[in-house]
Amino acid sequence: MSALKASNESEVKALKAQLKTSEDSMQTMTEEMESLRQQLTTSEKSNQELVADLSETSAQKSCLTQEISILKARNETEVQTLKVELKTSLESMETMVTENNNLKQTVYTLSTLVSNLSNQNMATDLKHKLCEMSTENSVLREELSAPSPRLCHLIKRPDFDSYGFKVQEKAETGHYIGKVNADSPAQLAGLREGDRIIEVNCVNISNESHRQVVERIKLIPNETKLLVIDEKTRLSSETLVSEESDRKCRELCEEMSALKASNESEVKALKAQLKSAIDSMETMTEEMESLRQQLITSEKSNQELVAELCEFSAQKSCLTQEISTLKAKNEIEVQALKVQLKTSLESMETMVTKNTNLKQTVYTLSTLVSNMSNQNMATDLKQKLSKMSTKISELSKELSALKASKHIIESDVKLLAQEINAQNISKK
């Protein structure tokens, strides 16, 4: 019994040493698990911060994209408006230039008319017209003063004994037709009392006597031809010419007076038109100056818009660089997390191996204790073994929790990688 007791004591000491060693190992494993928990907590916080940063960056990028789109649309609208205004301004300027040229032409024409309607030119025109009228009157007087001869062919009729007229001689003037009987051959031939006889049967009688003229009339039986001139008609024609000339002179004077009044009214109207044209030109000049100012203002506005676009482009470039830097940083942190996870998994596998070895040791110790005869020592050992089993169960639960945390971390890493890829795709 003493030998058995000594043997049991030595075995118990060995078991105690093994238990102490296992407790130390379990303590070490507990510390390592606590360190792993802290690392997992830190990595989760870091992941959350990264996700928050990515969300904030995405929101900033979205806001900036919207602002750039709005600014681009506004700039396009303003550019279109400015183009329309410029086109309208150019058309207005072309129209005003055309109107200005027309006004200049009108002014030139009016000036020419005014210069042509001066008093000196009017007097010259009157003189020319009076000269022309005098010439016409002189020609008319000459034409009317020259007697118009008539050839009268007289033929005797059976019902009338003679030609039915008498010949009278006037000293220094010649031979004239005296009384002409009514319905006589002379009247029917066109002879009138007072006609001067120029020729008888185609012979000039200016130097013949009264008897010779009568003989020539009777020379051809039953007919004769007389070339006569109407002296009364000539005198009355001269009177008519004089009256017509006076009437034309009066009409010409009245016409010139009316023309002068009309010219004065036209000159006044032309002066009014000139004044209106000058006012219109001044107004057009002011409008053109206003259009120039508008063009200068629109050019300045365009320059400001271009500067704003350049500034936004620079901000966009900076933001793109920041996003690229953040992406690189996230990739580095993800790689570090993967390394940490790999190390944690290796540590967990080592712990599982140690746990298995401990279970095997406990099983061996239980076998040894069951073979012991000392019931009290066996009871103590069983209690210690049950405590160790409890601790081992707790360790197993913690290992399970670590595995679950591992799966969660892996899923978070996958989601983070997907978000980064999605951001890269949207950026492209």
URPETA-V14299 format. One line per field, one symbol per residue. psi: psi as a letter, one per 20 degrees, with the letter a starting at -180 (. if undefined). A space follows every 10 residues. Layout:
BEGIN
psi: ???
END
This chain:
BEGIN
psi: hggggggggh hggggggggg ghggghgghg gghgghgggg gghggggggg gggggggggg ggghgggggg ggggggghgg ghgggggggg ggggghgghg gghggggggh gggghikrhg hggggggggg gghggghggh ggghhpqoqp opoppqqhjp hahkrqpqpp pihapqpcpp qqkrhgghij qqpipppgqo lkppkhjrrg ghgghhhjgp qiqqpporpo hghgghhggh ggghggghgg hgggghghhg gghghhgggh gghggggggg hgghggghgg hgggggghgg gggggggggg ghgghggghg ggggghgggg gghggghggg gggggggghg hggggggggg gggghhgghh iqhohghhgg hgghhhghgg hhgghgghgg hggghggggg hggggggggg gghgghg.
END
